[in-house]
C-alpha cells in the first residue's frame, strides 16, 4: 500500500540572512547645519571687524602728543648750510711763485716725487743763481734715490785711468743693474693656487728695466777661427733611440745633413751620419705635451768628438721640445673614480633603524676608513704625471747657442 508524502514547507528568506542588519546612519537636519554655519560666519565677521577697527582718538586736555607731524626736525649739517648761493663763500686759491713757462709743472712734479718740494720756497724768477741751486738740489736728490734703489757691489780691482777704465766702469754698472733686473725677473709666485698661471712672473718680466746705460757693455769680437759653427745655426737630425718620460735616460740622434762653417759655407765641419748624445727630462707637468731634450756631445764618423753645453732640441718648425704621443692615464683615473664611488656607496648603506650601538659604531668607523681610502686612491691617480713617448726616427733640430770651434772633416 503506497503512502502519499507531503513536501516540506518553504522557509522564510528573512530567516536565512547571513549578516545582521546594518546600523542606521545618524543624519543631521539640513536646517540645523545651515543655522550653525550662519551663526559661525556672523561671529567670525564680528571678530574681524573689531580687530580692524581703528583706535578712537580721544579728545582730552590731559592727552600728550607724542609726535608732531606738522614740524620736522632738521639735521645740524643741513641747518648749517647757506640758504642760497649768494651766501656761499668762495675761497680764491693762493697763487704760488711764478713758473718758467711749460717746464714749471714737470719740475714741481719731480720735486714732489723726490720729496724736496718747498711750498714757500723761491719762485721761478729771473735769478740764475736760484735756478742753478734748484737744479743742483734736484740732481742730488736723484742721486740719493738711485743709491737707495741700486744693488750693493764691491770693486776688487785697482783704479784705472783712460778710456779703458771708463768702459769697464760702465760695464760694471750695467752688469750690476742687469743682475738686479734678473733677480727681480726671476721671482716666482709662491702661492700656486691663487696664481696658477704665474701671472705675477709675467708682469715682473714685462716691468724689468733694461738698465741705466744706453750703451752695450760688450765690445765687438772677431771670429777666433774660420772653422766655426756660430750661434744661431741649426743642425738637422733624427732620433736613433725612442723616448719614454716615465724614467730619465740617455737619447741618441744622428745628423741627417752636412753642417758647414757659418762664415763662408765652404768647410765641412760636421758630416752627415755624426752621432749626438744627450739626455731628456722625465719631470712632466700637468697638461705638458712636449719632451725636453738637451745634447752634450757630438761624435764624428772618424771617432773624433767634441763636448757641447746642453744644446736644446726643437722640432722641425723650431718649437722647443718634441711632441709625439702623450698618455694622460685617463683610463686609470676613471677606474679609480669608479672604485672610490662604489666604496662610498657601499659604506653609506645601513642595516636599518633597529641596529645596536655597537653595530652603528662599527658601521660608521668602516664608512670613514673606506671613504678615506677611496679619496687616497683618487688622489694618487690624479698625481700620476702624463707619459710622453717619442718614436724612433723622429725628425728634430738642434739650435746652437754658443759658437763651436771645429776642424775641417776629412773622410
C-alpha positions as CSV (number, residue, x, y, z in Angstrom):
1,X,0.0,0.0,0.0
2,X,1.6,3.3,-1.1
3,X,1.5,6.2,1.3
4,X,1.4,9.8,-0.1
5,X,4.1,12.1,1.4
6,X,3.6,15.8,1.9
7,X,6.5,18.0,0.8
8,X,8.1,20.2,3.5
9,X,7.1,23.8,3.7
10,X,9.4,26.5,2.4
11,X,11.4,28.6,4.9
12,X,11.1,32.4,5.2
13,X,14.0,34.0,3.3
14,X,14.5,36.6,6.0
15,X,15.4,33.9,8.5
16,X,18.3,32.7,6.2
17,X,20.2,36.0,6.3
18,X,24.0,35.5,6.9
19,X,24.7,39.0,8.2
20,X,22.8,41.2,10.6
21,X,21.0,44.3,9.5
22,X,23.4,47.4,9.3
23,X,23.1,50.2,11.8
24,X,21.1,53.1,10.7
25,X,23.1,56.2,9.9
26,X,22.7,59.2,12.0
27,X,21.6,62.2,9.9
28,X,21.6,65.8,10.9
29,X,18.9,68.2,9.9
30,X,19.8,70.4,7.0
31,X,18.2,73.5,8.6
32,X,20.2,72.9,11.8
33,X,23.5,72.8,9.8
34,X,22.7,76.0,7.9
35,X,21.8,77.8,11.1
36,X,25.1,76.8,12.8
37,X,27.2,77.8,9.8
38,X,25.5,81.2,9.5
39,X,26.0,81.8,13.2
40,X,29.7,80.9,13.0
41,X,30.1,83.2,10.0
42,X,28.4,86.1,11.8
43,X,30.7,85.7,14.8
44,X,33.8,85.5,12.6
45,X,32.9,88.7,10.7
46,X,32.2,90.4,14.0
47,X,35.7,89.5,15.3
48,X,37.4,90.7,12.1
49,X,35.5,94.0,12.3
50,X,36.5,94.6,15.9
51,X,40.2,93.7,15.1
52,X,40.3,96.0,12.1
53,X,38.5,98.9,13.7
54,X,40.8,102.0,14.0
55,X,41.5,103.2,17.5
56,X,39.3,106.1,18.6
57,X,41.2,109.4,19.1
58,X,40.3,110.6,22.5
59,X,39.9,114.3,22.9
60,X,41.2,115.3,26.3
61,X,43.1,118.2,27.9
62,X,45.5,115.9,29.6
63,X,46.4,113.9,26.4
64,X,50.0,114.5,25.4
65,X,51.1,114.5,21.7
66,X,53.9,112.1,21.2
67,X,55.0,113.0,17.7
68,X,54.5,116.3,15.9
69,X,53.8,115.8,12.2
70,X,53.4,119.4,11.3
71,X,57.0,120.3,12.0
72,X,60.0,118.1,11.1
73,X,63.4,118.5,12.8
74,X,66.3,119.5,10.5
75,X,69.7,117.9,10.8
76,X,72.5,120.1,12.1
77,X,74.6,119.6,9.0
78,X,71.7,120.8,6.8
79,X,70.9,123.7,9.1
80,X,74.5,125.0,8.9
81,X,74.3,125.2,5.0
82,X,73.6,128.6,3.4
83,X,70.1,129.3,2.3
84,X,71.1,130.4,-1.3
85,X,74.2,130.7,-3.4
86,X,74.7,134.3,-2.5
87,X,75.8,133.3,1.0
88,X,78.4,130.8,-0.3
89,X,82.0,132.0,0.5
90,X,84.3,131.5,-2.5
91,X,87.9,130.8,-1.5
92,X,90.4,132.0,-4.0
93,X,93.4,129.7,-4.1
94,X,96.6,131.4,-3.4
95,X,98.9,131.7,-6.3
96,X,102.4,130.4,-5.9
97,X,105.6,131.8,-7.2
98,X,105.9,132.3,-11.0
99,X,106.6,129.2,-13.1
100,X,109.1,129.2,-16.1
101,X,106.5,128.5,-18.8
102,X,105.7,124.9,-19.7
103,X,108.6,123.5,-17.7
104,X,107.2,124.6,-14.3
105,X,104.7,121.9,-13.9
106,X,107.1,118.9,-14.6
107,X,109.7,120.5,-12.3
108,X,107.3,120.8,-9.5
109,X,106.1,117.2,-10.0
110,X,109.6,116.0,-9.9
111,X,110.3,117.9,-6.7
112,X,107.2,116.4,-5.1
113,X,108.2,112.9,-6.2
114,X,111.7,113.3,-4.7
115,X,110.3,114.8,-1.5
116,X,112.2,118.1,-1.8
117,X,109.3,120.4,-2.7
118,X,109.1,123.6,-0.6
119,X,105.8,125.4,-0.9
120,X,107.1,128.7,0.3
121,X,110.5,128.4,-1.4
122,X,111.8,130.7,-4.1
123,X,109.9,131.0,-7.3
124,X,111.0,130.8,-10.9
125,X,112.2,134.3,-11.4
126,X,115.0,135.8,-13.4
127,X,117.6,134.8,-10.8
128,X,120.1,132.4,-12.4
129,X,121.7,131.5,-9.1
130,X,118.4,130.4,-7.6
131,X,117.7,128.3,-10.7
132,X,121.1,126.7,-10.5
133,X,120.6,125.9,-6.8
134,X,117.2,124.3,-7.6
135,X,118.7,122.2,-10.4
136,X,121.6,121.1,-8.1
137,X,119.1,120.1,-5.4
138,X,117.1,118.0,-7.8
139,X,120.3,116.3,-9.1
140,X,121.4,115.4,-5.6
141,X,118.0,114.1,-4.7
142,X,118.0,111.9,-7.8
143,X,121.5,110.5,-6.9
144,X,120.3,109.7,-3.4
145,X,117.2,107.9,-4.8
146,X,119.3,105.9,-7.3
147,X,121.7,105.0,-4.5
148,X,118.9,103.6,-2.3
149,X,117.4,101.5,-5.2
150,X,120.7,100.2,-6.6
151,X,122.4,96.9,-5.6
152,X,125.4,96.7,-3.3
153,X,128.5,95.6,-5.1
154,X,132.3,95.8,-4.4
155,X,135.1,96.6,-6.9
156,X,138.1,94.4,-6.1
157,X,140.3,95.6,-8.9
158,X,142.5,98.7,-8.6
159,X,141.7,102.1,-10.2
160,X,142.4,102.5,-13.8
161,X,142.8,105.6,-16.0
162,X,141.9,106.3,-19.5
163,X,139.1,105.2,-21.8
164,X,139.5,101.6,-20.7
165,X,138.6,102.4,-17.2
166,X,135.5,104.3,-18.3
167,X,134.3,101.3,-20.4
168,X,135.0,98.9,-17.5
169,X,133.1,101.1,-15.1
170,X,130.2,101.4,-17.4
171,X,130.2,97.7,-18.0
172,X,130.3,97.0,-14.2
173,X,127.4,99.4,-13.6
174,X,125.4,97.8,-16.4
175,X,126.2,94.3,-15.2
176,X,125.1,95.2,-11.6
177,X,121.9,96.7,-13.0
178,X,121.3,93.7,-15.1
179,X,121.9,91.3,-12.2
180,X,119.3,93.3,-10.1
181,X,116.8,93.1,-13.0
182,X,117.4,89.4,-13.4
183,X,116.8,88.8,-9.7
184,X,113.6,90.7,-9.9
185,X,112.5,88.9,-13.1
186,X,113.3,85.5,-11.6
187,X,111.0,86.0,-8.7
188,X,108.3,83.3,-8.8
189,X,104.9,83.4,-7.1
190,X,104.9,81.1,-4.1
191,X,101.1,80.7,-3.9
192,X,100.4,78.3,-6.9
193,X,96.7,78.0,-6.0
194,X,95.9,81.7,-6.3
195,X,98.4,82.3,-9.1
196,X,98.3,79.0,-11.0
197,X,99.3,80.6,-14.4
198,X,102.2,82.6,-12.9
199,X,100.8,86.0,-13.9
200,X,103.0,87.8,-11.4
201,X,106.0,86.3,-13.1
202,X,104.8,87.6,-16.5
203,X,104.2,91.1,-15.0
204,X,107.7,91.1,-13.5
205,X,109.2,90.2,-16.8
206,X,107.4,93.0,-18.6
207,X,108.4,95.6,-15.9
208,X,112.0,94.6,-15.8
209,X,114.2,97.7,-16.5
210,X,116.8,97.2,-19.2
211,X,119.5,99.2,-17.3
212,X,120.7,102.7,-16.6
213,X,123.1,102.9,-19.6
214,X,122.2,103.1,-23.2
215,X,125.5,101.5,-24.3
216,X,126.2,97.8,-24.6
217,X,129.0,96.6,-22.2
218,X,130.5,94.1,-24.6
219,X,132.8,95.2,-27.4
220,X,132.9,93.8,-31.0
221,X,134.7,90.5,-31.3
222,X,136.3,88.9,-34.4
223,X,135.9,85.3,-35.3
224,X,138.5,83.2,-33.4
225,X,138.7,80.6,-36.2
226,X,137.5,80.3,-39.7
227,X,136.1,76.9,-38.8
228,X,133.2,77.9,-36.6
229,X,129.6,76.9,-36.3
230,X,128.3,80.1,-34.8
231,X,125.4,80.8,-32.5
232,X,122.0,80.6,-34.3
233,X,123.0,77.8,-36.6
234,X,120.6,74.9,-37.0
235,X,121.6,71.2,-37.2
236,X,119.2,68.7,-38.6
237,X,119.0,65.3,-37.1
238,X,116.7,62.3,-36.3
239,X,116.3,60.1,-33.3
240,X,118.0,56.8,-33.2
241,X,116.5,55.8,-29.8
242,X,113.0,56.4,-28.6
243,X,112.0,58.4,-25.5
244,X,109.7,57.5,-22.7
245,X,109.3,60.1,-20.0
246,X,108.4,57.7,-17.2
247,X,112.1,57.4,-16.3
248,X,115.1,59.7,-17.1
249,X,117.7,58.4,-19.6
250,X,120.0,59.0,-22.5
251,X,119.0,59.6,-26.0
252,X,120.9,59.2,-29.3
253,X,120.3,61.0,-32.6
254,X,122.0,61.1,-35.9
255,X,122.9,64.1,-38.1
256,X,121.0,63.9,-41.4
257,X,122.6,66.9,-43.2
258,X,126.1,68.2,-43.6
259,X,127.0,71.2,-41.5
260,X,129.4,73.7,-42.9
261,X,131.1,76.8,-41.4
262,X,128.9,79.7,-40.8
263,X,131.0,82.5,-42.4
264,X,131.9,81.0,-45.8
265,X,130.0,77.8,-46.0
266,X,132.9,76.0,-47.7
267,X,134.4,73.9,-45.0
268,X,132.6,70.7,-43.9
269,X,132.7,70.6,-40.1
270,X,130.0,68.2,-39.0
271,X,129.4,65.5,-41.6
272,X,126.2,63.6,-42.2
273,X,126.0,60.5,-40.0
274,X,127.5,62.0,-36.9
275,X,126.0,60.9,-33.6
276,X,124.5,63.2,-31.0
277,X,124.4,62.0,-27.4
278,X,122.1,63.8,-24.9
279,X,119.6,63.4,-22.1
280,X,115.9,64.1,-21.6
281,X,113.9,65.4,-18.7
282,X,111.5,63.0,-17.1
283,X,109.6,65.6,-15.0
284,X,106.3,66.3,-16.8
285,X,103.9,68.9,-15.5
286,X,100.1,68.6,-15.7
287,X,99.0,69.3,-19.2
288,X,102.5,69.2,-20.7
289,X,102.7,67.5,-24.1
290,X,106.3,68.2,-25.2
291,X,109.5,66.5,-24.1
292,X,112.6,68.5,-23.1
293,X,115.9,67.3,-24.7
294,X,119.5,68.6,-24.5
295,X,122.6,67.4,-26.2
296,X,126.1,67.1,-24.6
297,X,128.3,65.5,-27.2
298,X,128.9,65.2,-30.9
299,X,130.8,62.1,-32.2
300,X,132.2,62.3,-35.8
301,X,132.3,59.2,-38.1
302,X,136.1,59.1,-37.8
303,X,136.0,58.8,-34.0
304,X,136.7,62.4,-33.0
305,X,134.3,64.1,-30.7
306,X,133.5,67.4,-29.1
307,X,131.7,68.1,-25.9
308,X,128.9,70.7,-26.1
309,X,127.0,72.6,-23.4
310,X,123.4,71.4,-23.4
311,X,122.3,72.4,-26.9
312,X,118.4,72.4,-26.8
313,X,116.4,70.3,-29.2
314,X,113.4,71.6,-31.2
315,X,111.0,70.2,-33.7
316,X,111.2,70.8,-37.4
317,X,109.4,74.2,-37.0
318,X,111.7,75.4,-34.3
319,X,109.4,74.9,-31.3
320,X,111.1,73.9,-28.1
321,X,110.9,70.3,-27.3
322,X,109.5,67.3,-29.2
323,X,105.8,66.3,-29.3
324,X,104.5,62.9,-30.4
325,X,102.3,60.7,-28.2
326,X,101.0,61.7,-24.8
327,X,99.3,59.3,-22.3
328,X,97.4,61.2,-19.6
329,X,96.4,57.9,-18.0
330,X,92.7,58.7,-18.3
331,X,91.5,55.1,-18.0
332,X,93.4,54.6,-14.8
333,X,91.9,57.8,-13.4
334,X,88.4,56.6,-14.4
335,X,88.9,53.3,-12.7
336,X,90.0,55.0,-9.5
337,X,86.9,57.3,-9.6
338,X,84.6,54.3,-10.1
339,X,86.2,52.3,-7.4
340,X,86.0,55.2,-5.0
341,X,82.3,55.8,-5.9
342,X,81.5,52.1,-5.3
343,X,83.3,52.1,-1.9
344,X,81.4,55.3,-0.9
345,X,78.0,53.8,-1.9
346,X,78.7,50.6,-0.1
347,X,79.6,52.4,3.1
348,X,76.6,54.6,3.1
349,X,74.2,51.6,3.2
350,X,72.7,51.0,6.7
351,X,71.2,47.9,8.2
352,X,68.0,49.6,9.4
353,X,67.0,51.8,12.4
354,X,66.9,48.9,14.9
355,X,70.7,48.3,14.9
356,X,72.5,48.4,18.2
357,X,75.1,51.0,19.3
358,X,78.0,48.6,18.7
359,X,76.8,47.8,15.2
360,X,76.4,51.5,14.4
361,X,79.8,52.3,15.7
362,X,81.4,49.6,13.6
363,X,79.5,50.8,10.5
364,X,80.4,54.4,11.0
365,X,84.1,53.6,11.5
366,X,84.1,51.4,8.4
367,X,82.5,54.2,6.4
368,X,85.1,56.7,7.4
369,X,88.0,54.4,6.7
370,X,86.7,53.2,3.4
371,X,85.9,56.7,2.3
372,X,89.3,57.9,3.2
373,X,90.9,55.0,1.3
374,X,88.8,55.9,-1.8
375,X,89.9,59.5,-1.6
376,X,93.5,58.5,-1.3
377,X,93.2,56.2,-4.4
378,X,91.7,59.1,-6.4
379,X,94.4,61.5,-5.3
380,X,97.1,59.0,-6.2
381,X,95.6,58.6,-9.7
382,X,95.4,62.4,-10.1
383,X,99.0,62.8,-9.1
384,X,100.3,60.5,-11.9
385,X,102.1,62.6,-14.4
386,X,101.5,62.2,-18.1
387,X,103.8,60.0,-20.1
388,X,105.4,61.4,-23.3
389,X,106.6,59.0,-25.9
390,X,108.8,60.0,-28.9
391,X,109.2,57.3,-31.5
392,X,112.4,56.3,-33.2
393,X,113.3,58.2,-36.4
394,X,111.5,61.4,-35.2
395,X,112.9,64.5,-37.0
396,X,114.4,67.2,-34.9
397,X,116.6,70.3,-35.0
398,X,119.5,71.4,-32.7
399,X,119.9,75.2,-32.2
400,X,123.5,76.3,-31.5
401,X,123.6,78.9,-28.7
402,X,127.4,79.1,-28.3
403,X,130.0,79.2,-31.1
404,X,131.6,75.8,-31.8
405,X,135.2,75.9,-33.0
406,X,135.9,72.7,-35.0
407,X,138.3,71.5,-37.6
408,X,137.5,70.6,-41.3
409,X,136.4,67.0,-41.6
410,X,138.3,64.7,-43.9
411,X,136.9,61.3,-44.7
